[in-house]
Amino acid sequence: MSEKLIYLDYNATTPCDPRVVEAMLPWFTDNPGNAASRSHPAGWKAEEAVKIAREAVADLIDAAPEEIVFTSGATEAVNLALKGVFEAYISKGRHIVTLATEHKAVLDTCRHLEKMGAEVTYLPVQPDGLLDLEILKSAIRPDTILVAVMWANNETGVIQDMEAIGKICAEKETLLFSDATQAAGKIEINPRQAGVHLMAFSAHKMYGPKGVGALYVSRRDPRVKIIAQIDGGGHERGMRSGTLNVPGIAGFGKAAQIAKMEMPQDAARLLALRNLLEASILKNVESVFVNGNRERRLAHVSNLAFKFVESESLMMSFNRNLAVASGSACTSASLEPSHVLLAMGLSDHLAHASIRFSLGKYTTEAEIQFVIETVKAGVEHLRSLSPVWEMYKEGVDVDALL
Ligand SMILES: *Cc1c(COP(=O)(O)O)cnc(C)c1O
């Protein structure tokens, strides 16, 4: 078992479901058509494949197929939504409201828009990662054109109350965007019902291929306008030009179809495994804390803070047997403490002591048992070397030293 990598980083990316790969293969070789070629059967076939995939992707979120714009992934979909709305609604206002705990795709796009003249309010979150709705209400102004709130957080799995947020945005007559990259295909989401007008998601977070995603854009009540950010042949009804990634889109469609069918069983199984992992670690290892609201949380995610332990050192102790994330995948290269955990009020020390375990449909109970033992051994070893831990055990108040 120790030879094989245990992959618990499904929030960074998921492997493709073999059924997805199978659905993609014909579009690489046997059927080479460009979905925009109207003059021959190869083009028509590709167009038909895209149509079927668009229906499956729309069906997953209970949208109309015309409300789906295919992109290269969630990052592009986020850029298209935020920049596209800013350009389209600039005569109404320049104010955007978002959360401090958003993914970098949203935060960096907001930074860019600030340079273009936008005013952005970054709302704090509560210690459990949830948005305080009163704070949202008071942040929305007459010139607010967009509120951007992620559906589920990639680092903690915390699920925002999108229906309540949608109601507030409807009352205040502002558009609502949601980055649902971690929620789509994992929990039931319905943007129209939640009052979400634009929503980004991605195939490779739901057992589809990398490099394909979608933006949902509401077509009625209200009909949302966005300005294209990539110009060219007018594909995707003018909202996103460029030859469609037919194999990728076919795979995305298959992944959406599978998710729709299997999501409830997968989530129930993963909830049990995640709870086993979490409960066993909390029981067997001292001074461990769960980051984020424990109820309003994706079933497959556990973000734990191991006090007095550097998560990077702990990961090193796993000897490359175990793939997990310290902080978010995007910030772990820079070794900055996670902006999400800091926004939830964790100290730099606790943020640096945190590890995200994200399970997926190929995770087994035997793997989880191995992970429990590995984590326990790693933490005990590192603490046995730590003078701060020793002082803590002797009763010294060490928090000031951290
Ligand atoms: C992974 C992720 C993204 C980026 O998605 P890509 O398809 O890789 O561009 C954006 N937001 C969240 C919440 C994510 O988890």
The ligand as a Gaussian input file, in Angstrom:
#p B3LYP/6-31G(d) Opt

LIG

0 1
 C      -10.400000      25.009000      -9.505000
 C      -11.175000      26.249000      -9.215000
 C      -11.205000      27.312000     -10.123000
 C      -10.409000      27.288000     -11.399000
 O      -10.936000      26.364000     -12.305000
 P      -10.167000      26.029000     -13.667000
 O      -11.152000      25.247000     -14.462000
 O       -8.983000      25.215000     -13.250000
 O       -9.787000      27.308000     -14.310000
 C      -11.975000      28.403000      -9.807000
 N      -12.677000      28.463000      -8.671000
 C      -12.677000      27.466000      -7.776000
 C      -13.501000      27.585000      -6.532000
 C      -11.914000      26.331000      -8.015000
 O      -11.917000      25.356000      -7.112000

